[in-house]
Amino acid sequence: MAVNGYLLAQHGQSVGKRLCGIRIVRLDGSVPTLWDSFVKRHLAFLCLRQIPFAGYPLYLIEILFIFRENRRCLHDEFADTLVVKWPGCLSPPLPQRTATSARRGRGGTRRGSSGCAT
């Protein structure tokens, strides 16, 4: 938890976000502080889940905000943050689709020049 907190505060990415090629930024494009990335985004909503009988339905509603047009959950709105694709993607490249594998129904996702899935 300390490692992820440090990485979020310094780079806007946890290990998992780095592997997925995404990053958390503030609305002005800067890296969020530890206060923004941990306390506002996570701790506040962790406390929300502790409310008996109402916590988990409220948490589900909070997560369903991702389906809005701006694709920001309630914790993103609360912390003034946004999750963006980051070109420094570290995910392993998928196998390229060939004509033979296409006929057999196999193949991977097309990758851009950075190696991230497109």
N, C-alpha and C positions, 0 to 999 in steps of 0.2 A: 504494500500500500504506500509506503514511503517512497519507493522507487517511482511508482506511477505518479504520485503527487509531485515529485521533483521534476519528472519529465513533462508533466502537464504545465507546470509553472514556467519551465525554461523554454520548452519547444511547442507547447500546445498539442502534444501527442503523447499518448501512453504507448506501451509496446504494441498492443493490439491495433490501435489506430495507425501506428507507423506501418505495420504489416499490411493493413488494408488500404494504405495510401490516402488517409484522411487526416484532418487536423482541425482543432478548435481554434477559432479566432474571434476577437471582439468585433463588433460591427464596424469599427474604424480600421480593421485589418491588423491590429496589433495582437501580440500573444496575451492571453488572459493571465491575470495574476493568480496566485494560489487561492486567494480569497474568491475570485470569480470562478475559477475552474473547479474548486473543491467545495467550498462552503456554499456558494450560491447555487451551483449546478447540482450537487449531490447531497450534501448534508441536510439542506432544507427539505428536500423531498424524501430523504430517508426518514426524517422525523414525521413527515406527513403520513407515511405508511404505518406508523405506530399507533394511529388513532383507531381504537377498537371499532370494528364493523364498517367503518367508513374509509379506512386507510387504503386498502387494496383497490376498491372501486375508484377512489380518487386518483390513485397511482395509475390505474389503467386508463382513465380519462386523460391524464397528463401525457402518457405515452402515445395515445391516439392522435394527439395534436400533430404528429409527424405527417399525417395525411392531408394537412391543409396545403394551400397553394405555396406558401413560403417554406414548407417542410421544416419548421422549427417547433420543437416540443416546448412545453410550458417551462421546463428548466432552462432552455435556451433563451426564451423571452425574459425570464426572471434575471438571468445573468448577463443579458445583452451580448450573447455569443451566437456563433453560427458554425456549423460543421461544414468544411469545404474539402474538395479533393485537393491533394497535394502532390505535385509532380515527383517528389522524392520517394516514390513507392518502393517498398522492399519486398512485396509479395513475389513468390517465385513465378516465373513465366509458365504459362500453360502450353501444352504441345500445340504446334501450329496445325491447322486443319489442312489435310492434303486431299487430292482428288480421290485416292483410294479409300481413305478413312471416311470421306463424305458419303461414298456409295455404301459403306458398311454401317453408316449411322454413328460413326465416332468422330471425335475432333474436339478442339478446345474453343475457347472464347478468343475473339480477335483482340490483339494487344496493340496499343499505340506505341509511338516511338520511345516513350519512357518505360515501357514494359508493363504498364498498368492496364487492366481490362478496360475495354471501350464498349 
